[in-house]
Amino acid sequence: MKALKSMALTPYHAQPVWCHHCCIRIAPYDPRTVAHGKDYHRDCYAKVLHAQAKSKN
Ligand SMILES: [Zn+2]
């Protein structure tokens, strides 16, 4: 688990991050939300939350 260790030491913005919702890369300057260890655009996460609320009914 060397990789995990070095990741923790790397500044969060130093590596490319992809949104788990739209699969588009999140730019360092984009508003970003991390939920359950996954990264989302802030807007995409709002959609994810909306979809979850809907499926719960
Ligand atoms: Zn997105």
N, CA, C, O and the ligand as a Tripos MOL2 file, in Angstrom:
@<TRIPOS>MOLECULE
protein
  229   227    58     0     0
PROTEIN
NO_CHARGES

@<TRIPOS>ATOM
      1 N           0.8300   -1.2120    0.0000 N.3       1 MET1
      2 CA          0.0000    0.0000    0.0000 C.3       1 MET1
      3 C           0.8620    1.2580    0.0000 C.2       1 MET1
      4 O           0.5250    2.2520    0.6430 O.2       1 MET1
      5 N           1.9680    1.2060   -0.7220 N.am      2 LYS2
      6 CA          2.8310    2.3760   -0.8360 C.3       2 LYS2
      7 C           2.0900    3.5270   -1.5150 C.2       2 LYS2
      8 O           2.2280    4.6910   -1.1410 O.2       2 LYS2
      9 N           1.3110    3.1640   -2.5120 N.am      3 ALA3
     10 CA          0.6230    4.1790   -3.3120 C.3       3 ALA3
     11 C          -0.3100    5.0030   -2.4390 C.2       3 ALA3
     12 O          -0.3730    6.2260   -2.5660 O.2       3 ALA3
     13 N          -1.0270    4.3350   -1.5590 N.am      4 LEU4
     14 CA         -1.9720    5.0390   -0.7050 C.3       4 LEU4
     15 C          -1.2400    6.0330    0.1970 C.2       4 LEU4
     16 O          -1.7110    7.1450    0.4330 O.2       4 LEU4
     17 N          -0.0970    5.6120    0.6870 N.am      5 LYS5
     18 CA          0.6690    6.4660    1.5800 C.3       5 LYS5
     19 C           1.1210    7.7290    0.8580 C.2       5 LYS5
     20 O           0.9760    8.8390    1.3710 O.2       5 LYS5
     21 N           1.6730    7.5430   -0.3430 N.am      6 SER6
     22 CA          2.1810    8.6970   -1.0710 C.3       6 SER6
     23 C           1.0400    9.6060   -1.5030 C.2       6 SER6
     24 O           1.2170   10.8180   -1.6260 O.2       6 SER6
     25 N          -0.1340    9.0170   -1.7350 N.am      7 MET7
     26 CA         -1.2830    9.8400   -2.1050 C.3       7 MET7
     27 C          -1.6740   10.7660   -0.9640 C.2       7 MET7
     28 O          -2.0330   11.9250   -1.1710 O.2       7 MET7
     29 N          -1.5940   10.2240    0.2440 N.am      8 ALA8
     30 CA         -1.9930   11.0160    1.4030 C.3       8 ALA8
     31 C          -1.0390   12.1790    1.6120 C.2       8 ALA8
     32 O          -1.4210   13.2170    2.1530 O.2       8 ALA8
     33 N           0.1970   12.0040    1.1840 N.am      9 LEU9
     34 CA          1.1830   13.0560    1.3800 C.3       9 LEU9
     35 C           1.1450   14.0810    0.2570 C.2       9 LEU9
     36 O           1.6890   15.1770    0.3910 O.2       9 LEU9
     37 N           0.4980   13.7210   -0.8550 N.am     10 THR10
     38 CA          0.4450   14.6180   -2.0010 C.3      10 THR10
     39 C          -0.6840   15.6270   -1.8160 C.2      10 THR10
     40 O          -1.7880   15.2600   -1.4150 O.2      10 THR10
     41 N          -0.4120   16.8860   -2.1030 N.am     11 PRO11
     42 CA         -1.5040   17.8660   -2.0360 C.3      11 PRO11
     43 C          -2.6590   17.4400   -2.9200 C.2      11 PRO11
     44 O          -2.4450   16.9190   -4.0150 O.2      11 PRO11
     45 N          -3.8600   17.6530   -2.4660 N.am     12 TYR12
     46 CA         -5.0460   17.1180   -3.1400 C.3      12 TYR12
     47 C          -5.1840   17.6120   -4.5620 C.2      12 TYR12
     48 O          -5.7690   16.9230   -5.3980 O.2      12 TYR12
     49 N          -4.6600   18.7880   -4.8550 N.am     13 HIS13
     50 CA         -4.8500   19.3640   -6.1870 C.3      13 HIS13
     51 C          -3.7490   18.9660   -7.1530 C.2      13 HIS13
     52 O          -3.7700   19.3730   -8.3140 O.2      13 HIS13
     53 N          -2.7770   18.1690   -6.6880 N.am     14 ALA14
     54 CA         -1.6340   17.8410   -7.5280 C.3      14 ALA14
     55 C          -1.9550   16.7260   -8.5120 C.2      14 ALA14
     56 O          -1.2200   16.5240   -9.4790 O.2      14 ALA14
     57 N          -3.0430   16.0000   -8.2780 N.am     15 GLN15
     58 CA         -3.3810   14.8930   -9.1550 C.3      15 GLN15
     59 C          -4.7210   15.1540   -9.8190 C.2      15 GLN15
     60 O          -5.6060   15.7790   -9.2370 O.2      15 GLN15
     61 N          -4.8590   14.6640  -11.0500 N.am     16 PRO16
     62 CA         -6.1570   14.8180  -11.7150 C.3      16 PRO16
     63 C          -7.2490   14.0710  -10.9620 C.2      16 PRO16
     64 O          -7.0390   12.9750  -10.4420 O.2      16 PRO16
     65 N          -8.4000   14.6860  -10.9200 N.am     17 VAL17
     66 CA         -9.5420   14.0980  -10.2140 C.3      17 VAL17
     67 C         -10.7190   14.0540  -11.1680 C.2      17 VAL17
     68 O         -11.0080   15.0350  -11.8530 O.2      17 VAL17
     69 N         -11.3910   12.9280  -11.2120 N.am     18 TRP18
     70 CA        -12.5470   12.7990  -12.0950 C.3      18 TRP18
     71 C         -13.8280   12.7170  -11.2870 C.2      18 TRP18
     72 O         -13.8810   12.1220  -10.2100 O.2      18 TRP18
     73 N         -14.8460   13.3280  -11.8390 N.am     19 CYS19
     74 CA        -16.1440   13.3130  -11.2010 C.3      19 CYS19
     75 C         -16.7670   11.9280  -11.3650 C.2      19 CYS19
     76 O         -16.7490   11.3700  -12.4620 O.2      19 CYS19
     77 N         -17.3090   11.3750  -10.2980 N.am     20 HIS20
     78 CA        -17.9190   10.0460  -10.3650 C.3      20 HIS20
     79 C         -19.2980   10.0920  -10.9970 C.2      20 HIS20
     80 O         -19.8910    9.0510  -11.2810 O.2      20 HIS20
     81 N         -19.8020   11.2740  -11.2140 N.am     21 HIS21
     82 CA        -21.1400   11.3950  -11.7890 C.3      21 HIS21
     83 C         -21.0680   11.5630  -13.3020 C.2      21 HIS21
     84 O         -21.7170   10.8170  -14.0350 O.2      21 HIS21
     85 N         -20.2960   12.5230  -13.7780 N.am     22 CYS22
     86 CA        -20.2560   12.8160  -15.2170 C.3      22 CYS22
     87 C         -18.9490   12.3530  -15.8580 C.2      22 CYS22
     88 O         -18.8000   12.4410  -17.0760 O.2      22 CYS22
     89 N         -18.0020   11.8610  -15.0570 N.am     23 CYS23
     90 CA        -16.7400   11.3250  -15.5700 C.3      23 CYS23
     91 C         -15.9030   12.3780  -16.2850 C.2      23 CYS23
     92 O         -15.0330   12.0380  -17.0880 O.2      23 CYS23
     93 N         -16.1540   13.6300  -16.0050 N.am     24 ILE24
     94 CA        -15.3240   14.7070  -16.5440 C.3      24 ILE24
     95 C         -14.3490   15.1190  -15.4640 C.2      24 ILE24
     96 O         -14.6820   15.1460  -14.2790 O.2      24 ILE24
     97 N         -13.1370   15.4420  -15.8920 N.am     25 ARG25
     98 CA        -12.1220   15.8220  -14.9190 C.3      25 ARG25
     99 C         -12.5310   17.1010  -14.1800 C.2      25 ARG25
    100 O         -13.0520   18.0430  -14.7780 O.2      25 ARG25
    101 N         -12.2870   17.1100  -12.9030 N.am     26 ILE26
    102 CA        -12.5840   18.2850  -12.1000 C.3      26 ILE26
    103 C         -11.3210   19.1320  -12.0260 C.2      26 ILE26
    104 O         -10.2870   18.6900  -11.5260 O.2      26 ILE26
    105 N         -11.4230   20.3390  -12.5270 N.am     27 ALA27
    106 CA        -10.2740   21.2430  -12.4890 C.3      27 ALA27
    107 C         -10.0240   21.6940  -11.0570 C.2      27 ALA27
    108 O         -10.9490   21.7580  -10.2460 O.2      27 ALA27
    109 N          -8.7560   22.0090  -10.7480 N.am     28 PRO28
    110 CA         -8.4220   22.4040   -9.3660 C.3      28 PRO28
    111 C          -9.2400   23.6030   -8.9000 C.2      28 PRO28
    112 O          -9.5070   23.7520   -7.7070 O.2      28 PRO28
    113 N          -9.6350   24.4510   -9.8330 N.am     29 TYR29
    114 CA        -10.3860   25.6580   -9.4640 C.3      29 TYR29
    115 C         -11.8920   25.4240   -9.4680 C.2      29 TYR29
    116 O         -12.6580   26.3190   -9.1120 O.2      29 TYR29
    117 N         -12.3240   24.2260   -9.8690 N.am     30 ASP30
    118 CA        -13.7640   23.9390   -9.8750 C.3      30 ASP30
    119 C         -14.2520   23.6350   -8.4640 C.2      30 ASP30
    120 O         -13.5310   23.0280   -7.6730 O.2      30 ASP30
    121 N         -15.4650   24.0520   -8.1490 N.am     31 PRO31
    122 CA        -16.0460   23.6540   -6.8640 C.3      31 PRO31
    123 C         -16.1890   22.1430   -6.8160 C.2      31 PRO31
    124 O         -16.7230   21.5340   -7.7430 O.2      31 PRO31
    125 N         -15.7230   21.5490   -5.7550 N.am     32 ARG32
    126 CA        -15.6370   20.0940   -5.7070 C.3      32 ARG32
    127 C         -16.2020   19.6020   -4.3870 C.2      32 ARG32
    128 O         -16.0020   20.2130   -3.3370 O.2      32 ARG32
    129 N         -16.9030   18.4990   -4.4610 N.am     33 THR33
    130 CA        -17.4540   17.8960   -3.2480 C.3      33 THR33
    131 C         -16.9420   16.4750   -3.1360 C.2      33 THR33
    132 O         -16.9650   15.7260   -4.1120 O.2      33 THR33
    133 N         -16.4830   16.0980   -1.9630 N.am     34 VAL34
    134 CA        -16.0450   14.7250   -1.7210 C.3      34 VAL34
    135 C         -17.0470   14.0650   -0.7950 C.2      34 VAL34
    136 O         -17.2960   14.5360    0.3140 O.2      34 VAL34
    137 N         -17.6200   12.9620   -1.2680 N.am     35 ALA35
    138 CA        -18.5950   12.2500   -0.4540 C.3      35 ALA35
    139 C         -18.2820   10.7660   -0.5100 C.2      35 ALA35
    140 O         -18.1300   10.2070   -1.5960 O.2      35 ALA35
    141 N         -18.1860   10.1240    0.6370 N.am     36 HIS36
    142 CA        -17.9030    8.6890    0.7210 C.3      36 HIS36
    143 C         -16.6390    8.3290   -0.0620 C.2      36 HIS36
    144 O         -16.5660    7.2600   -0.6680 O.2      36 HIS36
    145 N         -15.6570    9.2110   -0.0500 N.am     37 GLY37
    146 CA        -14.3900    8.9350   -0.7120 C.3      37 GLY37
    147 C         -14.4240    9.1300   -2.2070 C.2      37 GLY37
    148 O         -13.4520    8.8110   -2.8920 O.2      37 GLY37
    149 N         -15.5310    9.6530   -2.7370 N.am     38 LYS38
    150 CA        -15.6370    9.8930   -4.1740 C.3      38 LYS38
    151 C         -15.7130   11.3890   -4.4260 C.2      38 LYS38
    152 O         -16.2310   12.1530   -3.6110 O.2      38 LYS38
    153 N         -15.1860   11.7850   -5.5680 N.am     39 ASP39
    154 CA        -15.1700   13.1990   -5.8990 C.3      39 ASP39
    155 C         -16.2550   13.5300   -6.9080 C.2      39 ASP39
    156 O         -16.5110   12.7770   -7.8470 O.2      39 ASP39
    157 N         -16.8730   14.6530   -6.6950 N.am     40 TYR40
    158 CA        -17.9120   15.1200   -7.6170 C.3      40 TYR40
    159 C         -17.7400   16.6160   -7.8430 C.2      40 TYR40
    160 O         -17.2150   17.3270   -6.9880 O.2      40 TYR40
    161 N         -18.1910   17.0860   -9.0100 N.am     41 HIS41
    162 CA        -18.4120   18.5220   -9.1330 C.3      41 HIS41
    163 C         -19.4890   18.8890   -8.1150 C.2      41 HIS41
    164 O         -20.3470   18.0710   -7.7820 O.2      41 HIS41
    165 N         -19.4370   20.0920   -7.6390 N.am     42 ARG42
    166 CA        -20.4540   20.4810   -6.6590 C.3      42 ARG42
    167 C         -21.8560   20.3360   -7.2570 C.2      42 ARG42
    168 O         -22.7840   19.8690   -6.5970 O.2      42 ARG42
    169 N         -21.9850   20.7460   -8.5130 N.am     43 ASP43
    170 CA        -23.2940   20.6580   -9.1650 C.3      43 ASP43
    171 C         -23.7020   19.1990   -9.3750 C.2      43 ASP43
    172 O         -24.8690   18.8440   -9.2100 O.2      43 ASP43
    173 N         -22.7370   18.3600   -9.7390 N.am     44 CYS44
    174 CA        -23.0450   16.9490   -9.9660 C.3      44 CYS44
    175 C         -23.4760   16.2880   -8.6600 C.2      44 CYS44
    176 O         -24.3850   15.4580   -8.6520 O.2      44 CYS44
    177 N         -22.8350   16.6510   -7.5780 N.am     45 TYR45
    178 CA        -23.2080   16.0420   -6.3040 C.3      45 TYR45
    179 C         -24.6280   16.4310   -5.9190 C.2      45 TYR45
    180 O         -25.3600   15.6400   -5.3250 O.2      45 TYR45
    181 N         -25.0070   17.6520   -6.2620 N.am     46 ALA46
    182 CA        -26.3800   18.0840   -6.0080 C.3      46 ALA46
    183 C         -27.3450   17.1890   -6.7790 C.2      46 ALA46
    184 O         -28.4070   16.8260   -6.2740 O.2      46 ALA46
    185 N         -26.9610   16.8350   -8.0170 N.am     47 LYS47
    186 CA        -27.8110   15.9500   -8.8200 C.3      47 LYS47
    187 C         -27.8560   14.5510   -8.2100 C.2      47 LYS47
    188 O         -28.9080   13.9130   -8.1800 O.2      47 LYS47
    189 N         -26.7130   14.0830   -7.7290 N.am     48 VAL48
    190 CA        -26.6550   12.7570   -7.1070 C.3      48 VAL48
    191 C         -27.5710   12.7120   -5.8840 C.2      48 VAL48
    192 O         -28.3340   11.7650   -5.6930 O.2      48 VAL48
    193 N         -27.4770   13.7350   -5.0820 N.am     49 LEU49
    194 CA        -28.3340   13.7970   -3.8920 C.3      49 LEU49
    195 C         -29.7980   13.8150   -4.2800 C.2      49 LEU49
    196 O         -30.6320   13.1630   -3.6520 O.2      49 LEU49
    197 N         -30.0980   14.5730   -5.3280 N.am     50 HIS50
    198 CA        -31.4830   14.6770   -5.7910 C.3      50 HIS50
    199 C         -31.9730   13.3070   -6.2520 C.2      50 HIS50
    200 O         -33.0890   12.8960   -5.9320 O.2      50 HIS50
    201 N         -31.1250   12.6030   -7.0070 N.am     51 ALA51
    202 CA        -31.4950   11.2840   -7.5270 C.3      51 ALA51
    203 C         -31.7060   10.3020   -6.3760 C.2      51 ALA51
    204 O         -32.6230    9.4820   -6.4140 O.2      51 ALA51
    205 N         -30.8550   10.3880   -5.3560 N.am     52 GLN52
    206 CA        -30.9910    9.4890   -4.2160 C.3      52 GLN52
    207 C         -32.2970    9.7600   -3.4740 C.2      52 GLN52
    208 O         -33.0050    8.8360   -3.0740 O.2      52 GLN52
    209 N         -32.5940   11.0180   -3.3050 N.am     53 ALA53
    210 CA        -33.8270   11.3810   -2.6070 C.3      53 ALA53
    211 C         -35.0320   10.8830   -3.3830 C.2      53 ALA53
    212 O         -36.0280   10.4500   -2.8050 O.2      53 ALA53
    213 N         -34.9210   10.9550   -4.7160 N.am     54 LYS54
    214 CA        -36.0110   10.5160   -5.5630 C.3      54 LYS54
    215 C         -36.2070    9.0060   -5.4490 C.2      54 LYS54
    216 O         -37.3320    8.5250   -5.3150 O.2      54 LYS54
    217 N         -35.0880    8.2560   -5.5030 N.am     55 SER55
    218 CA        -35.1910    6.7910   -5.5010 C.3      55 SER55
    219 C         -35.7030    6.2820   -4.1510 C.2      55 SER55
    220 O         -36.3290    5.2260   -4.0590 O.2      55 SER55
    221 N         -35.4180    7.0570   -3.1200 N.am     56 LYS56
    222 CA        -35.9100    6.6760   -1.7940 C.3      56 LYS56
    223 C         -37.4330    6.7630   -1.7450 C.2      56 LYS56
    224 O         -38.1150    5.9520   -1.1180 O.2      56 LYS56
    225 N         -37.9330    7.7920   -2.4410 N.am     57 ASN57
    226 CA        -39.3710    8.0420   -2.4950 C.3      57 ASN57
    227 C         -39.9030    8.3250   -1.1050 C.2      57 ASN57
    228 O         -41.1000    8.5610   -0.9390 O.2      57 ASN57
    229 ZN        -19.4050   16.0810  -12.7030 Zn       58 ZN58
@<TRIPOS>BOND
     1     1     2 1
     2     2     3 1
     3     3     4 2
     4     3     5 am
     5     5     6 1
     6     6     7 1
     7     7     8 2
     8     7     9 am
     9     9    10 1
    10    10    11 1
    11    11    12 2
    12    11    13 am
    13    13    14 1
    14    14    15 1
    15    15    16 2
    16    15    17 am
    17    17    18 1
    18    18    19 1
    19    19    20 2
    20    19    21 am
    21    21    22 1
    22    22    23 1
    23    23    24 2
    24    23    25 am
    25    25    26 1
    26    26    27 1
    27    27    28 2
    28    27    29 am
    29    29    30 1
    30    30    31 1
    31    31    32 2
    32    31    33 am
    33    33    34 1
    34    34    35 1
    35    35    36 2
    36    35    37 am
    37    37    38 1
    38    38    39 1
    39    39    40 2
    40    39    41 am
    41    41    42 1
    42    42    43 1
    43    43    44 2
    44    43    45 am
    45    45    46 1
    46    46    47 1
    47    47    48 2
    48    47    49 am
    49    49    50 1
    50    50    51 1
    51    51    52 2
    52    51    53 am
    53    53    54 1
    54    54    55 1
    55    55    56 2
    56    55    57 am
    57    57    58 1
    58    58    59 1
    59    59    60 2
    60    59    61 am
    61    61    62 1
    62    62    63 1
    63    63    64 2
    64    63    65 am
    65    65    66 1
    66    66    67 1
    67    67    68 2
    68    67    69 am
    69    69    70 1
    70    70    71 1
    71    71    72 2
    72    71    73 am
    73    73    74 1
    74    74    75 1
    75    75    76 2
    76    75    77 am
    77    77    78 1
    78    78    79 1
    79    79    80 2
    80    79    81 am
    81    81    82 1
    82    82    83 1
    83    83    84 2
    84    83    85 am
    85    85    86 1
    86    86    87 1
    87    87    88 2
    88    87    89 am
    89    89    90 1
    90    90    91 1
    91    91    92 2
    92    91    93 am
    93    93    94 1
    94    94    95 1
    95    95    96 2
    96    95    97 am
    97    97    98 1
    98    98    99 1
    99    99   100 2
   100    99   101 am
   101   101   102 1
   102   102   103 1
   103   103   104 2
   104   103   105 am
   105   105   106 1
   106   106   107 1
   107   107   108 2
   108   107   109 am
   109   109   110 1
   110   110   111 1
   111   111   112 2
   112   111   113 am
   113   113   114 1
   114   114   115 1
   115   115   116 2
   116   115   117 am
   117   117   118 1
   118   118   119 1
   119   119   120 2
   120   119   121 am
   121   121   122 1
   122   122   123 1
   123   123   124 2
   124   123   125 am
   125   125   126 1
   126   126   127 1
   127   127   128 2
   128   127   129 am
   129   129   130 1
   130   130   131 1
   131   131   132 2
   132   131   133 am
   133   133   134 1
   134   134   135 1
   135   135   136 2
   136   135   137 am
   137   137   138 1
   138   138   139 1
   139   139   140 2
   140   139   141 am
   141   141   142 1
   142   142   143 1
   143   143   144 2
   144   143   145 am
   145   145   146 1
   146   146   147 1
   147   147   148 2
   148   147   149 am
   149   149   150 1
   150   150   151 1
   151   151   152 2
   152   151   153 am
   153   153   154 1
   154   154   155 1
   155   155   156 2
   156   155   157 am
   157   157   158 1
   158   158   159 1
   159   159   160 2
   160   159   161 am
   161   161   162 1
   162   162   163 1
   163   163   164 2
   164   163   165 am
   165   165   166 1
   166   166   167 1
   167   167   168 2
   168   167   169 am
   169   169   170 1
   170   170   171 1
   171   171   172 2
   172   171   173 am
   173   173   174 1
   174   174   175 1
   175   175   176 2
   176   175   177 am
   177   177   178 1
   178   178   179 1
   179   179   180 2
   180   179   181 am
   181   181   182 1
   182   182   183 1
   183   183   184 2
   184   183   185 am
   185   185   186 1
   186   186   187 1
   187   187   188 2
   188   187   189 am
   189   189   190 1
   190   190   191 1
   191   191   192 2
   192   191   193 am
   193   193   194 1
   194   194   195 1
   195   195   196 2
   196   195   197 am
   197   197   198 1
   198   198   199 1
   199   199   200 2
   200   199   201 am
   201   201   202 1
   202   202   203 1
   203   203   204 2
   204   203   205 am
   205   205   206 1
   206   206   207 1
   207   207   208 2
   208   207   209 am
   209   209   210 1
   210   210   211 1
   211   211   212 2
   212   211   213 am
   213   213   214 1
   214   214   215 1
   215   215   216 2
   216   215   217 am
   217   217   218 1
   218   218   219 1
   219   219   220 2
   220   219   221 am
   221   221   222 1
   222   222   223 1
   223   223   224 2
   224   223   225 am
   225   225   226 1
   226   226   227 1
   227   227   228 2
@<TRIPOS>SUBSTRUCTURE
     1 MET1         2 RESIDUE 1 A MET
     2 LYS2         6 RESIDUE 1 A LYS
     3 ALA3        10 RESIDUE 1 A ALA
     4 LEU4        14 RESIDUE 1 A LEU
     5 LYS5        18 RESIDUE 1 A LYS
     6 SER6        22 RESIDUE 1 A SER
     7 MET7        26 RESIDUE 1 A MET
     8 ALA8        30 RESIDUE 1 A ALA
     9 LEU9        34 RESIDUE 1 A LEU
    10 THR10       38 RESIDUE 1 A THR
    11 PRO11       42 RESIDUE 1 A PRO
    12 TYR12       46 RESIDUE 1 A TYR
    13 HIS13       50 RESIDUE 1 A HIS
    14 ALA14       54 RESIDUE 1 A ALA
    15 GLN15       58 RESIDUE 1 A GLN
    16 PRO16       62 RESIDUE 1 A PRO
    17 VAL17       66 RESIDUE 1 A VAL
    18 TRP18       70 RESIDUE 1 A TRP
    19 CYS19       74 RESIDUE 1 A CYS
    20 HIS20       78 RESIDUE 1 A HIS
    21 HIS21       82 RESIDUE 1 A HIS
    22 CYS22       86 RESIDUE 1 A CYS
    23 CYS23       90 RESIDUE 1 A CYS
    24 ILE24       94 RESIDUE 1 A ILE
    25 ARG25       98 RESIDUE 1 A ARG
    26 ILE26      102 RESIDUE 1 A ILE
    27 ALA27      106 RESIDUE 1 A ALA
    28 PRO28      110 RESIDUE 1 A PRO
    29 TYR29      114 RESIDUE 1 A TYR
    30 ASP30      118 RESIDUE 1 A ASP
    31 PRO31      122 RESIDUE 1 A PRO
    32 ARG32      126 RESIDUE 1 A ARG
    33 THR33      130 RESIDUE 1 A THR
    34 VAL34      134 RESIDUE 1 A VAL
    35 ALA35      138 RESIDUE 1 A ALA
    36 HIS36      142 RESIDUE 1 A HIS
    37 GLY37      146 RESIDUE 1 A GLY
    38 LYS38      150 RESIDUE 1 A LYS
    39 ASP39      154 RESIDUE 1 A ASP
    40 TYR40      158 RESIDUE 1 A TYR
    41 HIS41      162 RESIDUE 1 A HIS
    42 ARG42      166 RESIDUE 1 A ARG
    43 ASP43      170 RESIDUE 1 A ASP
    44 CYS44      174 RESIDUE 1 A CYS
    45 TYR45      178 RESIDUE 1 A TYR
    46 ALA46      182 RESIDUE 1 A ALA
    47 LYS47      186 RESIDUE 1 A LYS
    48 VAL48      190 RESIDUE 1 A VAL
    49 LEU49      194 RESIDUE 1 A LEU
    50 HIS50      198 RESIDUE 1 A HIS
    51 ALA51      202 RESIDUE 1 A ALA
    52 GLN52      206 RESIDUE 1 A GLN
    53 ALA53      210 RESIDUE 1 A ALA
    54 LYS54      214 RESIDUE 1 A LYS
    55 SER55      218 RESIDUE 1 A SER
    56 LYS56      222 RESIDUE 1 A LYS
    57 ASN57      226 RESIDUE 1 A ASN
    58 ZN58       229 GROUP 0 **** ****
